[in-house]
């Protein structure tokens, strides 16, 4: 059986003062759990998501941050995501 080691490898102090989400089993590790229900959360240069099932939204959030909303929407359309 494989165990998620996020709690062992991720320095949780990096999230202090930031809005974030994570894999649901790790929500109790977050100091601020107000964004846990969101699949992807962007707070400044920090982008977090809940896990593999949110990879498309996570990828598009990165594209939007780096290249702008218009480019992210264009890419989403070409990938038949919207």
N, C-alpha and C positions, 0 to 999 in steps of 0.2 A: 504494500500500500504506500502511495506517495503522499507526503505531507507538504503543504505549502510552507515555504520557508521565508516568506515575505517578512514576517516579524523578526526573523533572525538576521536578515541581510540588509534591510532598508533602514537607514538612520532616521528614525521617526522625528528627531529634532528638526529635520529639514522642513517639516510641515508646520512648525509652530508659527502661529499668526497667519496661516494661509488657509483658504478654503480648499477642501479636497474630498475626493471619494476614493474608495478602494474596493477590493474584493469583499463581498458581504461578510465573510467570516472574520475579517480584520477591522470592521467598523468600530468595535469596542476599543481598538488601539488608538483611534483618532481623538485628539483633545476636543476638536470642534466637529461634531457629528451632524451639523445642520445640512450638509450637502450630500449625505450618504445615499439618499434616494435618487440622486441624479446619476445618469450613466456616464457622463463626462463633465468635468469641472475645470474651468480655466480661471486661474487667479494670477494675474501678472504673467510671468514667464513660466509658471508651473501649470502643467496640464496633466490631470490624472483621470483614470477611468476605472470601471469596475472589473474589467477582465477581458478575456478573449472575445466574448460575445459583443463587446462594445468597440472592437478594433476599427470598424469603419468610421464611426463617429469620432473616435480618438484621432485617427489619421486625418480626417477632414478638419478637426480642430487645429492640428499642427499646421496644415496647409493654410488655413485661415490666418493663423498667427504670423506665419512667415511671408505669405504672399497676398493676403487680403481676402475679404469675404467673397468678392466677386469671383475670384479664381477658385475658391473652395466650392462655391455653388456650381460653377462651370464643370469642375471635376466630378462633383456628385452627380450631375446630370449625365455625363458621359459614362459613368459607372452604373447608371440606372438605379441610383440610390434615392433620388427625389423625383 
